[in-house]
Amino acid sequence: MRQSGRPRTAALAIDRRQRCDADRNHEELGKLEGRVDDLHDIGLKELFLKHRSANTMDYIVGAEIYDHLEKVADRFDDVANEINSIVIDQV
């Protein structure tokens, strides 16, 4: 019995579309993570300038908050990398 090639063609089209979506999302998250790194550096500089002649502990607390936020963005980028590698393996 001969089967139609349409279901296979449709499945391949969906796979390509998912791959394109995954690539686009991965690229966008990479850009956002880079932007977070830039904001982290700018924030630390402004925090230092604000607290350099004031309470040092305020700077330390603020710097810790910036560091945690930057680590969260790094983890999102790690997750995006994992998802992208899974999609590549499956397509």
C-alpha positions, -999 to +999 in steps of 0.1 A: +000+000+000+014+034-010+012+063+015+008+099+005+039+121+010+017+150+022+018+141+060+056+139+058+059+171+039+036+189+064+057+175+093+089+187+077+074+222+072+063+223+109+098+212+119+114+239+098+091+265+113+098+254+148+135+255+141+132+290+127+112+301+158+137+285+181+166+302+164+149+335+165+140+332+202+175+320+210+190+350+192+167+374+209+175+360+243+212+363+235+207+400+227+188+405+259+214+388+280+240+411+264+219+441+272+215+429+308+253+427+310+256+463+298+230+475+323+247+456+351+280+475+344+262+508+341+242+502+373+273+493+393+290+524+381+261+546+390+257+528+424+294+534+431+291+571+422+260+575+444+275+558+475+312+565+473+311+591+500+282+577+518+274+543+535+296+516+520+271+489+530+244+505+508+268+500+478+275+464+488+238+455+491+231+472+458+259+455+441+247+421+454+213+428+439+228+437+405+249+405+406+219+383+413+198+399+385+227+394+361+230+357+371+192+353+365+197+366+330+227+343+325+205+313+335+178+324+310+205+323+283+217+289+295+181+276+292+178+291+257+210+273+247+196+240+260+163+244+243+181+253+210+203+222+212+172+200+219+154+215+189+185+210+167+187+173+178+151+167+171+149+184+137 
